[in-house]
Amino acid sequence: MQTSYGQHHWTPPKGHVDPGESDMETALRETQEEAGFVSSDLRIFENAKHEMTYQVNGVPKIVIYWLAELINSDKSVKLSNEHQAFEWLSLREACDLAKYAEMQRALNEFDKYISQNLASLYISKFPNAFDGNKPLTLLFKRIAKKILAIASV
């Protein structure tokens, strides 16, 4: 999703933790607020997460991203006013748009998780869709169509 503020960088849904919220509750709330997806729309892979730490105006930020699959690939994105555009992209395209190296690392880690942990599941569910000559991410994109990361800050 492309932000509608600042330098208009691309980022998955994320936001600050409200008092009493867990990191996962924050990620789900922010995903609903920013993209319109509720928890029942998603299959979250809680053991596929990436934590990053960086500074914003001298203040340390910790962001935790989880890999999630949009269960209903026909569900539309409903952008909040915080974002101006969205795209469903291949790994390479997403890494090209990601401004920060740490986000590129997160995307590559999630791709590796998909390859190592989810490939056999989707190949067995959709054997006729698999073409052994194509990268797994293309297979996964074609079948599941919509993979996203959700995060809390």
C-alpha positions as CSV (number, residue, x, y, z in Angstrom):
1,M,0.0,0.0,0.0
2,Q,1.3,3.4,-0.9
3,T,1.1,6.0,1.8
4,S,-0.7,9.3,1.2
5,Y,1.8,11.3,3.3
6,G,5.5,12.0,3.4
7,Q,7.5,10.5,0.6
8,H,4.6,8.2,-0.4
9,H,6.5,5.0,0.5
10,W,5.0,1.5,0.1
11,T,4.3,-0.5,3.2
12,P,1.9,-3.2,4.5
13,P,-0.7,-2.1,7.1
14,K,0.8,-1.1,10.4
15,G,0.3,1.2,13.3
16,H,0.8,2.0,17.0
17,V,-0.2,-0.3,19.8
18,D,-3.2,1.0,21.7
19,P,-3.2,0.6,25.5
20,G,-4.1,-3.0,26.5
21,E,-3.6,-4.3,22.9
22,S,-1.3,-7.2,22.0
23,D,0.9,-6.8,19.0
24,M,-1.4,-9.2,17.0
25,E,-4.5,-7.3,18.0
26,T,-2.9,-4.1,16.8
27,A,-1.9,-5.7,13.5
28,L,-5.4,-6.9,12.9
29,R,-7.0,-3.6,13.9
30,E,-4.6,-1.7,11.6
31,T,-5.2,-4.1,8.7
32,Q,-9.0,-3.5,9.1
33,E,-8.6,0.2,9.4
34,E,-6.1,0.6,6.5
35,A,-7.2,-2.1,4.1
36,G,-10.7,-3.2,5.1
37,F,-9.8,-6.8,5.9
38,V,-11.1,-8.4,9.2
39,S,-9.5,-11.3,10.9
40,S,-11.9,-13.8,9.3
41,D,-10.7,-12.6,5.9
42,L,-7.2,-13.7,6.7
43,R,-5.1,-16.9,7.4
44,I,-2.3,-15.6,9.6
45,F,0.9,-17.6,9.8
46,E,1.9,-16.6,13.4
47,N,5.2,-18.5,13.2
48,A,6.1,-16.5,10.1
49,K,7.0,-13.1,11.5
50,H,9.7,-10.5,11.0
51,E,10.7,-8.0,13.6
52,M,12.5,-4.8,12.6
53,T,13.9,-1.9,14.6
54,Y,14.7,1.5,13.1
55,Q,14.7,5.2,14.0
56,V,12.2,7.8,13.1
57,N,13.2,11.4,14.0
58,G,15.7,9.9,16.6
59,V,13.0,7.8,18.2
60,P,13.4,4.0,18.1
61,K,10.6,2.0,16.5
62,I,10.0,-1.7,16.6
63,V,7.7,-3.2,14.0
64,I,6.6,-6.8,13.9
65,Y,5.2,-8.2,10.6
66,W,3.4,-11.4,10.2
67,L,2.7,-13.3,6.9
68,A,-1.0,-13.6,6.1
69,E,-3.1,-14.9,3.2
70,L,-6.3,-13.3,2.1
71,I,-8.7,-16.2,2.1
72,N,-11.2,-14.8,-0.2
73,S,-9.2,-13.5,-3.2
74,D,-12.3,-11.7,-4.5
75,K,-12.5,-9.4,-1.4
76,S,-11.8,-5.8,-2.3
77,V,-9.2,-3.6,-0.6
78,K,-10.8,-0.5,1.1
79,L,-8.0,2.0,1.6
80,S,-8.1,4.5,4.4
81,N,-7.1,8.1,4.0
82,E,-3.6,7.0,5.1
83,H,-3.0,5.3,1.7
84,Q,-3.5,6.4,-1.9
85,A,-2.8,3.2,-3.8
86,F,-2.3,-0.6,-3.5
87,E,-0.9,-3.3,-5.7
88,W,-0.8,-7.1,-5.5
89,L,2.8,-7.8,-6.6
90,S,5.3,-10.6,-7.2
91,L,8.2,-10.7,-4.8
92,R,10.5,-9.0,-7.2
93,E,8.0,-6.2,-7.9
94,A,7.3,-5.7,-4.2
95,C,11.1,-5.6,-3.4
96,D,11.6,-3.0,-6.2
97,L,8.9,-0.8,-4.6
98,A,10.1,-1.3,-1.0
99,K,12.2,1.8,-0.2
100,Y,14.0,0.2,2.8
101,A,16.4,-2.8,2.7
102,E,14.9,-4.2,5.9
103,M,11.4,-4.4,4.2
104,Q,13.0,-6.2,1.3
105,R,14.6,-8.7,3.8
106,A,11.2,-9.2,5.4
107,L,9.6,-9.9,2.0
108,N,12.3,-12.3,1.1
109,E,12.0,-14.1,4.5
110,F,8.3,-14.5,3.9
111,D,8.9,-15.8,0.4
112,K,11.3,-18.4,1.9
113,Y,8.7,-19.4,4.4
114,I,6.2,-19.9,1.7
115,S,8.6,-22.0,-0.3
116,Q,9.7,-24.1,2.6
117,N,6.4,-24.5,4.5
118,L,3.4,-23.9,2.2
119,A,4.5,-25.1,-1.2
120,S,3.5,-28.8,-0.7
121,L,0.1,-27.7,0.7
122,Y,-0.8,-25.6,-2.3
123,I,0.7,-28.0,-4.9
124,S,-1.3,-30.9,-3.4
125,K,-4.5,-28.7,-3.3
126,F,-4.0,-27.5,-6.9
127,P,-1.9,-30.1,-8.7
128,N,-2.9,-29.0,-12.2
129,A,-1.9,-25.4,-11.5
130,F,1.8,-26.3,-10.7
131,D,4.3,-25.8,-13.4
132,G,7.7,-27.0,-12.2
133,N,9.5,-24.5,-14.4
134,K,8.0,-21.5,-12.7
135,P,9.1,-20.0,-9.4
136,L,7.0,-20.9,-6.4
137,T,6.0,-17.3,-5.7
138,L,4.3,-17.1,-9.1
139,L,2.5,-20.4,-8.4
140,F,1.4,-19.1,-5.0
141,K,0.4,-15.7,-6.4
142,R,-1.7,-17.4,-9.1
143,I,-3.4,-19.7,-6.7
144,A,-3.8,-17.7,-3.5
145,K,-3.5,-14.4,-5.4
146,K,-3.3,-12.2,-2.2
147,I,-0.6,-12.5,0.4
148,L,0.0,-9.6,2.7
149,A,2.0,-8.7,5.8
150,I,0.3,-7.1,8.8
151,A,2.2,-5.3,11.5
152,S,2.2,-3.5,14.8
153,V,4.4,-0.6,15.7
